[in-house]
Amino acid sequence: MRTEISAPVRLEEYRSPSFEIDTVHLDIRLAPRATRVSARLSVRRAANTPASEPLVLDGDELTLVSLALDGQVLATDRYRATPSRLEIDALPDGPFQLDIETRLDPDANTKLMGLYRSNGTYCTQCEAEGFRRITYFLDRPDCLSVYTTRIEARASEAPLLLGNGNPVEHGAVPGTDRHYAIWHDPHPKPSYLFALVAGDLACVSDRFTTAEGKDVALNIYVEHGNEAHCAWAMDSLKRSMRWDEEVFGRCYDLDVFNIVAVSDFNMGAMENKGLNIFNDKYVLADPDTATDQDYAGIEAVIAHEYFHNWTGNRITCRDWFQLCLKEGLTVFRDQEFSADMRSRSVKRISDVRLLKSHQFPEDAGPLAHPVRPRLYHEINNFYTATVYEKGAEVVRMLKTVLGAEDFRRGMDLFFDRHDGEATTVEAFLACFAEASGRDLDQFALWYEQAGTPTLRIDSDYDASEKRLTLTIRQQTPPTPKQADKPALHVPLRIGLVDATGADLPYTSVTGAETTGDVVHITAPVQKVVFHDVAEQPVASLLRGFSAPVTLKSDLDDTDLLFLAANDADAFNRWEALQTVIFKALIEQTSAGPRQQRLAIDPRLIAAIEATMADDALEPAFRALCLQLPGEADIAREIGSNVDPEAIHLARAQMRAGLASALGPVVKRVYGDMKDTAPYSPDAASAGRRALKNVLLDYLGHAQGGGNDATVRHHFDVADNMTDRLAALTVLVHARLPGYKEALDAFAQRHAGTPLAMDKWFMVQATAPGDETLASVQALTRHPGFSPANPNRVRALIGAFASGNQSQFNRADGAGFDFIADFALELDTRNPQAAARLLSAFRSWRALEPVRRARAKTTLEGMAQAADLSPDVRDIVDRCLQ
């Protein structure tokens, strides 16, 4: 039988719970194949709920053992139980107690949702709808309950028993080889924040004293032998706690804060109250196995999950349509934290690169949806770049519109008013409207409309009147189920740059409201006039990327290269240079014949050389300026009739051409980047390595070669993973002599470190060349590859699908078929992981006709497959809409 997609859930059909569950007492007796869960629920009928309405609880693959109401076993004609639903009739008018016992098989739970057991450790993942795989419940975010959890297990099997909240009691179970622990969380929470971990783990401990004087025990639990790899995570946690106190006035509220790192985890991490569960890649780090990017990722994700304590836990979502209320807001908070810990300009550029490479294509394809969607079939498929990254951009715009002081007042009001509640985007915005006195109705459209708006800006300078006029047009393209889009409130940060590179003053602006250097664009077409501008300026538009839009302007390459050398806004310096590079790459991609050599504008070469050699600029910033746009980024800018093979060739030609033209300077600056100091993950040291390794990439891909020995030496002498992996990537991707030996040496060195071996798989999956697909297929049979481990799947299969555009999008369709076949097989064990793999098809309609037809055939074949999970069915059907 063909699996049908689940019924849609619609925002307008929201109804508050008919019953409230005030307290939950769980007694969980762990066993690998036969765990028993006894749940005692204190339930009461919500106001205005008819006495005849039954209690309906959610389940998912559950086995009911027993059911009792107020201590009396219920007759079977009083309820109806299936693996996915428990419905109980004839309930008391007043509060009542419900006792439910279910039986689980943690070893067989390969979905990694609910309670599962991996590598001997019991673990839970309940967001979004995993708690219903543990017991029957009102598994929705607006059902807030106080939880007390008793956990029991064999002491030899699971000496560690962790739950939410504070520890209450622990001890041995008399007459058995088992022991127990009781945990109590005093803060009402939704079921998706429930967590449990039991196993044999090592602990790294520290303490933190909050601004309110509370002494908090901090613990990070990892597999034995990994204790030495937790120092950076612990340091990041303590800095996060202090930062949230200083910037947002938020203090931690429990006696303990526990983090557990596990290797088999579908997500990056989970913010369960007081017991954060992490994918171990976001906890474990040492110089030999983690890159600078890994260190930065750990710092950001540790902060993100900690910040959820207030934006997600203390204040949660009324329903899953409000997911951006916790995720977009918390991403904004972790971005600000990382900006304060590192370089604000470099962090902003990195965030925008991520947004453009992941969210912009989502907005432009069949999977487009608003930051707050109004309909979904499977909520698991809406943990997207739109909800997270674009959601963060909307919060950032809100701060830009209101100013820092009113934004902070709005946040304080939000915390004060909605603490302990499950709330909505409307309630969030109402706090800022009240705190600032500003009407935010038009701004709220950012949450409702899908698609990336385009701003077209044309300028006209009247020298006699000393007046600059900008004609600004905004338009948001049609997206699925949203054809016509009203104008948005776009905060546009603008500077006017004179011939010396300084910002020109002006006396006033007409045609739009302004706040400092921010012009508020609110109409489809606006003429904005800057008065008393002493000379013709070059307009620096969208400084700091003040809105998530696509910008088109009448600035030519001369203007852009001038800004790249002179703009006071670091983001716009980078953006101007990237824009010129994009234009050259797109022109080459569309030119023929393909063997035609790319002619690079000498002015562009000079601009890149000046940036590379300018010691006054941060090395990390220079590295970003030297990195060419990725192939997927070029495809996004082209937009339609995309030929990934032509894009790959054009990019390779530009890299080789620049490496040849800049050869002497590249070698000189590369030599200057040598560092004899011990490895440190700090921002300055990481920036120097980033620049050195970008230059190494140019050396390795220079026309005519000649730098093979330099690259191999870089690999051989590297004393840290950042440099070693950079050199290995160049060796493999450029197919330099000795690359196979380097792969073998890397594998031999890191065979016992799974996170390092993930990198080994990823380097090979992202290598260019027609032989890569066969190599990836062979690697699925490697002893180190396991489809049961999400990290390994992402490192090999996910990296090929999303990080190797020319080979995934092969003209013969073999790349499409490989990913589809793997996803179908994976769907039987882990539907979430399978569905995420298939998001690689999101841009298939933008391909040239041959590839587009191949992709469609593959998707249509998947649509005809029997027994697709709802997760995969949802993605396939939406891609084909």
C-alpha positions in Angstrom: 0.0 0.0 0.0 1.2 3.5 -0.8 1.7 5.6 2.2 -0.5 8.7 2.2 0.7 12.0 3.6 -0.7 13.0 7.0 -3.5 15.5 7.2 -2.4 19.1 7.2 -2.2 21.1 10.4 -3.4 24.7 10.0 -2.7 27.7 12.2 -6.2 29.1 11.9 -7.6 25.8 13.3 -5.6 26.2 16.6 -7.6 25.4 19.7 -6.3 25.5 23.2 -6.2 22.1 25.1 -9.5 20.7 26.3 -7.6 19.4 29.4 -4.8 20.6 31.5 -2.1 18.3 33.0 -0.8 20.1 36.0 1.8 17.5 37.2 3.5 14.5 35.7 5.1 11.8 37.8 7.1 9.4 35.7 8.6 6.1 36.9 10.8 4.7 34.2 12.3 1.3 34.7 15.0 1.0 32.1 15.8 -2.3 30.2 17.3 -2.5 26.7 14.4 -4.4 25.1 11.6 -4.0 27.7 11.5 -0.6 29.4 8.4 0.1 31.5 7.1 3.6 31.8 4.5 4.4 34.5 3.0 7.9 34.1 0.8 9.4 36.8 -0.9 12.5 35.4 -2.9 15.1 37.4 -5.6 16.2 34.9 -8.4 18.6 35.0 -10.9 19.7 32.4 -10.2 23.2 30.9 -12.8 25.9 31.3 -15.7 25.6 28.8 -14.8 22.0 27.8 -18.1 20.1 27.6 -18.5 17.3 30.1 -19.1 14.8 27.3 -15.8 15.5 25.6 -13.3 12.6 25.9 -9.7 12.9 26.8 -7.6 12.2 23.7 -3.9 11.6 24.2 -1.2 11.2 21.5 0.9 8.1 21.0 3.4 6.8 18.5 4.2 3.1 18.2 3.2 2.6 21.9 2.2 -0.6 23.6 -0.3 0.0 26.5 0.2 -2.3 29.5 -2.4 -0.8 32.0 -4.7 2.1 32.5 -6.3 3.4 35.7 -8.4 6.4 36.7 -8.2 7.6 40.3 -6.7 4.3 41.3 -9.2 2.1 39.6 -8.4 0.0 36.6 -10.5 1.1 33.7 -12.8 -1.3 32.0 -11.9 -1.7 28.3 -15.2 -0.2 27.2 -14.2 3.1 28.8 -11.3 3.7 26.5 -9.9 3.0 23.0 -6.2 2.5 22.6 -4.1 2.2 19.5 -0.3 2.6 19.1 -1.0 6.3 18.1 -3.9 7.3 20.2 -5.6 6.8 23.6 -9.2 8.1 24.0 -10.9 7.9 27.4 -14.7 8.5 28.0 -16.9 9.4 31.0 -14.3 11.4 32.9 -15.0 13.1 36.3 -16.1 16.8 36.4 -13.3 17.7 38.8 -9.6 17.0 38.8 -8.6 13.4 38.4 -5.5 11.2 38.3 -4.6 9.0 35.4 -2.1 6.2 35.6 -0.7 4.9 32.3 1.8 2.2 31.9 3.5 1.6 28.5 6.2 -0.8 27.4 9.1 0.3 25.1 12.0 -1.3 23.2 14.8 1.3 23.3 17.2 -1.0 21.4 14.9 -1.2 18.4 14.2 2.6 18.2 16.4 3.5 15.2 14.4 6.7 14.6 16.3 8.3 17.5 13.1 9.9 18.6 11.5 9.3 22.0 13.6 7.0 24.2 16.4 5.1 22.5 19.6 3.3 23.4 22.8 3.9 21.5 26.3 2.6 22.3 25.0 1.4 25.7 23.5 4.8 26.7 19.8 5.5 27.1 18.9 8.8 25.6 15.8 10.8 24.7 14.9 13.3 22.0 11.4 14.6 22.3 11.3 17.7 20.1 9.0 18.1 18.3 6.7 15.1 18.9 8.9 12.4 20.5 7.4 12.3 24.0 4.4 10.5 22.6 6.8 7.6 21.8 7.4 7.3 25.6 3.9 7.5 27.0 0.4 8.7 25.9 0.2 12.4 26.5 -1.1 15.8 25.3 2.1 16.1 23.3 1.8 19.7 22.3 3.9 22.8 23.4 1.0 24.6 25.1 0.4 21.8 27.7 2.7 22.9 30.5 3.3 20.6 33.5 5.6 20.2 36.5 7.6 17.0 36.1 9.0 14.6 38.7 10.9 11.7 37.2 12.1 8.5 38.9 14.6 6.6 36.8 15.6 3.1 37.6 18.2 0.8 35.9 20.8 -1.9 36.6 23.6 -0.2 38.4 26.3 -2.0 36.4 24.6 -1.0 33.1 23.8 2.6 33.9 25.6 4.0 36.9 24.5 7.5 35.8 20.9 8.5 35.9 20.0 12.0 34.7 16.7 13.9 34.4 15.4 17.4 34.1 15.6 19.9 36.9 17.3 19.3 40.2 18.3 16.0 41.8 16.1 15.0 44.7 17.0 11.5 45.8 19.0 8.5 44.7 19.7 5.0 46.1 19.8 1.3 45.6 16.6 -0.8 45.0 16.6 -3.3 47.9 17.1 -6.9 47.0 18.1 -6.2 43.4 21.1 -5.1 41.3 19.3 -1.9 40.3 19.4 1.6 41.6 17.3 4.7 41.1 17.4 8.5 41.0 14.6 11.1 41.3 14.7 14.4 39.6 12.2 17.3 40.0 11.8 20.3 37.6 9.9 23.1 39.4 9.3 25.0 36.2 6.2 24.0 34.2 7.3 22.9 30.7 5.9 21.2 27.6 6.6 17.6 27.0 9.1 18.3 24.2 11.5 19.5 26.8 11.5 16.3 28.8 14.8 14.5 28.9 16.5 11.4 30.4 20.0 10.0 30.0 21.2 6.8 31.6 24.5 5.0 31.1 28.1 4.8 32.0 29.7 8.2 31.3 32.5 10.3 32.6 31.9 13.8 34.0 33.8 17.1 33.8 32.6 19.5 36.5 32.8 23.2 37.3 30.8 25.8 39.1 29.2 29.2 38.3 27.9 31.9 40.5 25.0 33.9 39.0 24.5 37.6 39.3 21.8 36.8 41.8 24.3 34.9 43.9 23.1 31.3 43.1 25.8 28.7 43.0 25.2 26.4 40.0 26.9 23.1 39.5 28.0 22.6 35.9 28.5 19.1 34.5 29.5 17.8 31.0 29.0 14.1 30.6 31.0 12.3 27.8 32.2 8.8 27.0 35.1 7.7 29.1 38.4 8.9 27.6 36.9 12.1 26.2 37.2 14.2 29.4 40.2 16.1 28.2 38.2 17.3 25.2 35.5 19.3 27.1 37.5 22.3 28.3 36.4 24.6 25.4 32.7 23.6 25.8 32.8 24.3 29.6 34.5 27.7 29.0 31.9 28.5 26.3 29.1 27.6 28.7 30.4 29.9 31.5 31.0 32.8 29.1 27.4 32.3 27.7 25.9 32.4 31.2 27.8 35.6 32.1 27.0 37.2 28.7 23.2 36.5 29.0 23.2 38.2 32.4 25.1 41.3 31.1 23.3 41.7 27.8 19.8 40.5 28.4 19.6 40.4 32.2 18.8 36.7 32.3 20.1 34.5 35.1 20.1 30.7 35.4 17.4 29.3 37.6 18.2 25.7 38.7 20.9 24.3 41.0 22.5 22.3 38.2 23.1 22.6 34.5 24.0 19.3 32.8 25.2 18.7 29.3 25.4 15.2 27.8 27.3 14.5 24.6 26.1 11.5 22.5 27.3 10.3 19.1 24.0 9.1 17.6 21.8 12.2 17.5 19.6 13.6 14.7 20.0 17.2 15.7 22.9 19.4 16.7 21.7 19.7 20.3 18.6 20.0 22.4 17.8 22.5 25.1 15.8 20.2 27.5 15.4 22.1 30.8 18.5 21.6 32.9 19.7 18.7 30.8 20.9 19.7 27.4 21.7 16.7 25.1 24.3 17.4 22.4 25.6 15.7 19.3 29.2 15.2 20.5 30.6 17.1 17.5 29.4 20.3 19.4 31.1 19.4 22.6 34.4 17.6 22.0 37.4 19.5 20.8 41.2 19.4 20.9 43.6 20.8 18.5 44.5 17.5 16.9 40.9 16.5 16.0 38.9 19.8 15.8 39.2 22.7 13.4 38.8 26.3 14.2 35.4 26.1 12.6 34.6 23.3 15.0 35.7 25.4 18.0 33.5 28.3 16.8 30.6 26.0 16.2 30.9 24.5 19.8 31.0 28.0 21.2 27.9 29.1 19.3 25.8 25.9 19.9 26.6 25.7 23.6 25.5 29.3 23.8 22.4 28.7 21.7 21.1 25.9 23.8 21.9 27.7 27.1 20.1 30.8 25.8 17.0 28.7 25.2 16.6 28.5 29.0 14.7 31.8 28.7 13.8 32.0 25.0 12.3 28.6 24.5 12.0 27.0 28.0 10.8 29.7 30.5 8.9 31.2 27.6 7.9 28.6 25.0 5.7 28.3 21.9 2.0 28.1 22.0 2.0 25.8 19.0 4.6 24.6 16.5 3.7 27.4 14.0 5.5 29.7 16.5 8.7 27.7 16.2 10.6 30.8 15.1 9.7 32.5 18.3 12.2 30.4 20.1 14.6 29.4 17.3 14.9 32.6 15.3 15.2 34.7 18.5 17.7 32.4 20.0 19.8 32.2 16.8 19.9 36.0 16.9 21.1 35.8 20.5 23.8 33.3 19.8 25.0 35.3 16.8 25.3 38.4 19.0 27.2 36.4 21.6 29.7 35.1 19.0 30.1 38.6 17.6 31.0 39.9 21.0 33.4 36.9 21.6 35.1 37.3 18.2 35.0 39.8 15.3 31.6 41.4 14.8 32.2 42.2 11.1 33.6 38.7 10.4 30.8 37.1 12.2 28.2 39.2 10.3 29.8 38.2 7.0 29.8 34.5 8.0 26.1 34.6 9.0 25.1 36.3 5.8 27.0 33.7 3.8 25.2 31.0 5.6 21.8 32.7 5.1 22.4 33.1 1.3 23.7 29.6 0.8 21.0 27.8 2.7 18.0 30.0 3.2 17.8 32.0 -0.1 17.6 28.8 -2.2 14.9 27.5 0.2 13.0 30.7 -0.4 13.4 30.4 -4.2 12.2 26.7 -4.5 9.3 24.4 -3.8 10.1 24.2 -0.1 9.6 27.9 0.5 7.6 28.8 3.5 7.1 31.9 5.7 9.2 32.3 8.9 6.0 31.4 10.6 4.2 28.9 8.4 0.5 28.6 8.5 0.3 25.0 7.4 2.4 21.9 7.8 2.1 18.2 7.3 5.2 17.1 9.3 6.6 19.6 11.7 10.0 17.9 11.7 10.5 19.2 8.1 10.1 22.8 9.3 13.3 23.0 11.3 14.7 24.9 8.4 17.0 27.8 7.5 13.9 29.9 7.1 12.8 29.4 10.7 16.3 29.6 12.1 18.4 31.9 10.0 15.8 34.1 8.4 14.0 34.2 11.8 17.1 35.6 13.3 17.3 38.2 10.6 13.8 39.3 11.3 14.7 39.9 15.0 17.8 41.7 13.9 15.7 44.0 11.7 13.4 44.6 14.6 16.4 45.9 16.6 17.5 48.0 13.7 14.0 49.5 13.3 13.5 50.3 17.0 17.1 51.0 18.1 19.1 49.3 20.8 17.3 50.9 23.8 13.7 50.3 22.7 14.7 46.8 21.6 16.1 46.0 25.1 12.9 47.5 26.7 10.8 45.3 24.5 12.8 42.2 25.4 12.5 43.0 29.1 8.8 43.4 28.8 8.5 40.1 26.9 10.4 38.3 29.6 8.4 39.9 32.4 5.0 39.5 30.8 5.3 35.9 29.4 7.5 34.1 31.8 6.0 30.7 32.3 3.8 30.9 29.3 3.4 29.3 25.9 3.0 32.3 23.6 2.9 33.6 20.1 4.7 35.9 17.6 1.9 38.4 18.0 2.5 38.6 21.7 6.2 39.0 21.1 5.7 41.9 18.7 3.1 43.5 21.0 5.8 43.9 23.7 8.0 45.9 21.3 5.2 48.0 20.0 4.2 48.9 23.6 7.8 49.5 24.7 8.6 51.7 21.7 5.2 53.2 20.8 5.8 52.1 17.2 3.2 50.5 14.9 4.6 47.1 13.9 1.7 45.8 11.8 3.6 46.1 8.5 6.8 44.8 10.0 4.8 41.7 11.1 4.5 40.7 7.4 8.1 39.4 7.6 6.7 36.5 9.6 3.9 35.8 7.2 5.4 36.1 3.7 7.7 33.5 2.1 10.3 34.5 -0.5 13.3 36.8 -0.6 12.4 40.4 -1.5 14.4 42.2 -4.2 15.3 45.8 -3.8 16.2 47.7 -7.0 17.9 51.0 -6.3 18.8 53.6 -8.9 20.5 56.8 -8.1 20.6 60.3 -9.6 22.8 63.1 -8.3 21.9 66.7 -9.1 25.1 68.7 -8.7 23.4 72.1 -8.9 21.0 71.3 -6.1 23.5 69.1 -4.2 20.8 66.5 -4.0 21.0 62.7 -4.3 17.8 60.9 -5.2 17.5 57.1 -4.7 14.5 55.4 -6.4 13.9 52.3 -4.5 11.6 49.5 -5.7 10.8 46.4 -3.7 9.2 43.2 -4.9 8.8 39.8 -3.4 8.4 37.0 -6.0 5.6 34.5 -5.9 6.1 31.3 -3.8 4.0 28.2 -3.3 0.5 29.3 -2.2 1.5 33.0 -2.0 1.3 34.7 -5.4 0.9 38.4 -4.5 2.9 40.0 -1.7 2.3 43.4 -0.2 5.2 45.7 0.5 7.3 45.0 3.6 8.9 47.4 6.1 12.6 47.2 5.0 15.2 48.9 7.2 17.8 50.0 4.7 21.1 51.2 6.2 22.9 53.6 3.8 26.1 55.6 3.7 27.3 58.1 1.1 31.0 57.8 0.4 33.1 60.6 -1.0 36.2 60.4 -3.3 38.5 60.0 -0.3 36.5 57.1 1.2 35.0 59.2 4.0 31.2 59.3 4.7 29.6 62.4 3.3 27.3 64.4 5.6 23.8 65.5 4.5 21.4 67.8 6.2 18.1 66.0 5.8 16.3 63.1 4.0 12.8 63.3 2.5 10.6 60.7 1.0 11.1 58.2 3.9 11.3 58.0 7.6 14.9 57.8 8.8 16.5 56.7 12.1 20.2 57.6 12.0 21.6 56.1 8.9 18.6 53.7 8.5 16.0 54.6 5.8 12.6 52.9 6.3 11.3 51.6 3.0 7.6 50.8 3.3 6.1 51.3 -0.2 6.5 49.3 -3.4 8.3 52.4 -4.9 9.9 55.2 -2.9 12.0 58.2 -4.0 14.4 59.0 -1.1 16.2 62.4 -1.4 19.3 63.2 0.5 19.8 67.0 0.7 23.0 69.1 0.8 25.3 66.4 -0.4 28.5 68.3 -1.3 29.7 66.0 -4.1 28.6 63.1 -6.1 28.9 60.1 -3.8 29.1 56.4 -4.2 26.1 55.0 -2.3 27.0 52.3 0.2 23.7 50.4 0.2 22.4 47.8 2.7 25.2 48.3 5.1 25.7 45.4 7.6 23.1 43.6 5.5 20.4 45.4 7.4 17.6 43.3 5.7 17.5 39.8 4.2 16.9 41.0 0.6 18.5 40.6 -2.8 20.0 44.0 -3.8 20.2 45.2 -7.3 21.6 48.6 -8.1 23.1 50.8 -10.8 26.5 50.7 -9.2 29.0 49.5 -11.8 32.3 47.6 -11.3 34.2 50.8 -10.8 31.9 51.9 -8.0 31.9 48.5 -6.4 35.7 48.1 -6.5 36.0 51.6 -5.0 33.7 50.5 -2.1 35.7 47.3 -1.7 38.8 49.4 -1.1 37.3 52.3 0.9 33.9 51.6 2.5 33.8 52.2 6.2 31.3 49.3 6.6 33.3 46.1 6.6 30.4 44.0 5.4 29.9 46.2 2.4 33.6 46.1 1.5 33.3 42.3 1.4 30.0 42.4 -0.4 31.2 44.8 -3.1 34.2 42.6 -3.9 32.0 39.5 -4.0 29.5 41.2 -6.3 32.2 41.9 -8.9 33.5 38.3 -8.6 29.9 37.0 -9.0 29.4 39.0 -12.2 32.6 37.7 -13.7 31.8 34.1 -12.9 28.2 34.4 -14.2 29.4 35.9 -17.4 31.9 33.1 -17.9 29.3 30.5 -17.1 27.1 31.7 -19.8 29.9 32.2 -22.3 30.9 29.6 -24.8 32.7 27.5 -25.8 33.5 26.1 -22.4 37.2 25.6 -23.1 37.5 29.4 -23.5 39.9 30.7 -20.9 38.5 33.2 -18.4 39.8 36.7 -18.8 39.9 38.3 -15.4 39.5 42.1 -15.1 42.9 43.5 -14.1 41.1 45.9 -11.7 39.6 42.9 -9.9 43.0 41.3 -9.6 44.4 44.5 -8.2 41.6 44.8 -5.7 42.1 41.3 -4.5 45.9 41.8 -4.3 45.4 45.0 -2.3 43.1 43.3 0.1 45.3 40.3 0.5 48.4 42.3 1.3 46.7 44.9 3.6 48.1 44.1 7.0 45.7 46.7 8.6 42.8 44.4 7.9 41.9 41.5 10.1 43.4 38.3 8.6 40.0 36.6 9.0 38.3 39.4 7.0 41.0 39.1 4.3 40.4 35.4 4.2 36.7 35.9 3.6 37.4 38.4 0.8 39.7 35.9 -0.9 37.3 33.0 -0.8 35.5 32.6 -4.1 31.7 32.1 -4.0 30.7 28.4 -3.8 29.2 26.7 -6.8 25.7 26.6 -5.1 26.0 30.3 -4.5 26.7 31.0 -8.2 23.8 28.8 -9.1 21.6 30.8 -6.8 22.6 34.1 -8.4 22.0 32.7 -11.9 18.6 31.6 -10.8 17.4 29.6 -13.8 18.6 27.3 -16.5 21.6 26.4 -14.3 24.4 24.2 -15.6 26.4 23.0 -12.6 29.2 21.7 -14.8 29.7 25.1 -16.5 29.6 26.7 -13.0 32.3 24.3 -11.8 34.5 25.0 -14.8 34.1 28.8 -14.5 35.0 28.8 -10.8 38.0 26.5 -11.4 39.2 28.8 -14.1 38.9 31.9 -11.9 40.7 30.3 -9.0 43.5 29.1 -11.3 43.7 32.5 -13.1 43.9 34.4 -9.8 46.5 32.0 -8.4 48.6 32.6 -11.5 48.2 36.3 -11.6 48.8 36.8 -7.9 51.4 34.0 -7.5 54.3 36.1 -6.0 52.1 38.0 -3.6 50.2 34.8 -2.6 53.5 33.1 -1.8 54.8 36.1 0.2 51.7 36.6 2.3 51.5 32.8 2.8 55.0 32.8 4.1 54.2 35.7 6.5 51.4 33.7 8.0 53.7 31.1 9.6 53.0 30.8 13.3 55.3 29.3 15.8 53.1 29.9 18.9 51.2 26.9 20.4 47.8 26.3 18.9 44.9 28.5 20.3 41.3 28.7 19.1 41.1 32.4 19.8 39.7 34.6 17.0 43.0 36.3 16.1 44.9 33.0 15.8 42.0 31.3 13.9 42.0 34.3 11.5 45.6 33.9 10.7 45.1 30.2 10.0 42.1 31.0 7.8 44.1 33.4 5.6 47.0 31.1 5.4 44.8 28.2 4.3 42.9 30.2 1.7 46.3 31.1 0.2 47.3 27.5 0.3 44.2 26.6 -1.7 45.3 29.2 -4.4 48.8 27.7 -4.4 47.5 24.2 -4.9 45.2 25.2 -7.8 47.6 27.5 -9.6 47.9 26.9 -13.3 50.9 24.8 -14.2 51.3 23.4 -10.7 54.7 23.8 -9.1 53.4 24.1 -5.5 52.8 20.4 -4.8 55.6 20.2 -2.4 54.4 23.2 -0.5 50.9 21.7 0.0 52.3 18.3 1.0 54.7 19.9 3.5 51.8 21.9 4.9 50.0 18.6 5.5 53.1 16.8 6.9 54.1 19.5 9.5 50.6 20.5 10.6 50.3 20.4 14.4 46.5 21.0 14.4 43.5 19.7 12.5 42.7 23.1 10.9 45.9 23.1 8.9 46.0 19.3 8.3 42.4 19.2 7.0 43.0 22.3 4.8 46.0 20.7 3.2 44.3 17.3 2.8 41.4 19.0 1.0 43.7 20.8 -1.4 45.6 17.6 -2.1 42.5 15.6 -2.8 40.4 18.2 -4.6 43.3 19.2 -6.8 44.4 15.6 -7.3 47.9 16.5 -6.4 50.6 13.8 -6.3 50.5 11.9 -3.1 46.8 12.6 -2.3 46.0 9.0 -1.8 48.9 8.5 0.6 47.8 11.6 2.5 44.3 10.1 2.8 45.8 6.9 4.2 48.0 8.8 6.6 45.0 10.8 7.9 42.9 7.7 8.3 45.7 5.9 10.1 46.2 8.8 12.5 42.5 9.4 13.3 41.0 5.9 12.9 40.0 5.9 16.6 38.3 9.3 16.5 34.9 9.3 14.8 34.5 13.1 14.5 37.9 13.3 12.8 37.0 10.4 10.4 33.8 12.3 9.5 36.1 14.9 8.0 37.9 12.2 6.0 34.7 11.0 4.5 33.6 14.6 3.8 36.7 15.5 1.9 36.2 12.6 -0.5 32.5 13.3 -0.9 33.0 16.9 -1.9 35.9 16.2 -4.4 35.2 17.3 -7.9 35.4 14.9 -10.8 33.2 12.2 -12.4 34.9 9.5 -10.4 33.6 10.9 -7.1 30.2 9.2 -7.2 31.7 5.8 -7.6 34.1 6.7 -4.7 31.2 7.7 -2.5 29.3 4.5 -3.3 32.4 2.5 -2.4 32.8 4.4 0.8 29.2 3.3 1.9 30.8 -0.2 2.1 33.8 1.1 4.2 34.0 -0.6 7.6 33.8 2.9 9.2 30.6 3.9 7.5 27.3 3.2 9.3 23.8 4.4 8.2 22.8 4.2 11.8 25.0 7.2 12.7 23.6 10.5 11.6 26.9 12.2 11.7 28.5 9.7 9.4 25.5 9.9 7.0 25.8 13.7 6.9 29.6 13.6 6.4 29.4 11.3 3.4 26.0 11.2 1.8 24.8 14.7 2.9 28.1 16.3 1.9 27.9 14.8 -1.5 24.3 15.9 -2.0 24.7 19.5 -0.7 28.4 20.1 -1.1 29.2 18.6 -4.5 26.9 20.5 -6.9 28.5 19.3 -10.2 28.3 15.6 -9.2 25.0 15.5 -7.4 23.5 17.3 -10.4 25.2 15.1 -13.0 23.6 15.2 -16.4 23.1 11.4 -16.5 20.9 11.6 -13.3 23.1 9.1 -11.5 23.7 11.5 -8.6 20.0 12.1 -8.1 19.3 8.3 -8.2 22.0 7.6 -5.7 20.7 10.0 -3.1 17.1 8.9 -3.7 17.9 5.2 -3.3 20.0 5.9 -0.2 17.2 8.0 1.3 14.6 5.4 0.6 16.7 2.8 2.4 17.4 5.2 5.3 13.7 6.0 5.6 13.0 2.6 7.0 15.2 3.3 10.0 15.5 7.1 10.4 12.8 9.1 8.6 14.0 12.5 9.8 17.6 11.9 8.5 16.2 10.7 5.2 13.9 13.7 4.8 16.8 16.1 5.4 18.9 14.4 2.8 16.2 15.0 0.2 16.2 18.7 0.8 19.1 18.7 -1.7 16.4 18.5 -4.4 15.0 21.9 -3.4 16.5 23.7 -6.4 15.9 21.1 -9.1 13.5 23.3 -11.0 16.3 25.9 -11.6 18.4 23.4 -13.5 18.9 23.4 -17.3 16.3 21.2 -19.1 18.3 17.9 -19.3 19.1 17.8 -15.6 15.7 19.2 -14.6 14.0 16.3 -16.4 16.3 13.8 -14.7 15.6 15.2 -11.3 11.9 15.2 -11.9 12.0 11.6 -13.0 13.8 10.6 -9.8 11.4 12.5 -7.6 8.4 11.0 -9.4 9.9 7.6 -8.9 10.2 8.2 -5.2 6.6 9.5 -5.0 5.5 6.1 -6.3 7.4 4.1 -3.7 5.4 2.1 -1.2 5.5 2.8 2.6 7.2 6.1 2.6 7.4 7.7 6.0 5.3 10.9 6.4 8.5 12.9 6.7 9.8 11.8 3.4 6.4 11.8 1.7 6.0 15.5 2.7 9.4 16.5 1.2 8.9 14.6 -2.0 5.4 15.9 -2.6 6.3 19.5 -1.8 9.3 19.3 -4.2 6.9 18.1 -7.0 4.2 20.7 -6.4 
